[in-house]
Amino acid sequence: MAVTAQDVARVSELLGRSPRGAFAVVVRDADGDPVVIRNSPLLEDGTPMPTRYWLIGPAEVRAVSRLESAGGVARAEADLDRAAVALAHERYAAERDAAIPPDHTGPVPVGGVGGTRAGVKCLHAHYAWFLAGGDDPVGRWVANRLDGAGS
């Protein structure tokens, strides 16, 4: 589905600035408001964009921020199998890299979820990808905490 002028305006409002590259709204709340956007792997000027999925829904961002501020990153790393997290980073990178035009010759994004090479850096990025349908054990862990299971 094409991005509408209304989507650009609302995403700009949620980000607090204009998006720097092409994106699509891939998850919406019950009222149709954007929750997750999928960014192009390259900005308009060719700069790599490692963060493919961004969580922008205000309620979701606040909830994940609370989880992070309560030590959620360290807890997720302690609770989850490192190999499973590493595989998630590989899947994320492969999906992102498949969207890079085959004739692109400049720099490309590196790392997995949110540009991370290993472990967990940002629960927001993992949760965004999970909500968008990604097979992400960290995002699943976040969802379980936010739903009250495993808290």
C-alpha angles and dihedrals in degrees: 000000000000121000111251128214086249090056091050091049094047095044089049089051092049093047093043089232140048116284110260096216146014116302143167128215103238102169127037132180124241090277093051095254115144116261102165131021127196112219127210110253089239130047120230091269093049095259110149116253108201095179103081097171123041126190107222105156105117096222092046093047091051093048094049091044089056090050092049093047089053091059097272097148092056092043092051091049091050094046100044133072109253092218092054090051091048090052090051090054089051092050092048093049092047092051092047094044092050087064093058110105110254092232094054110122102174132085118312133206117270135204131030131270108014090350093298115149096198140359125003124315107156126023089194093063093046093048092047091054091045092052089050090056101269120151095239122151091197092053089048089050089052092048090052092051093047091048089052096249114127094007 
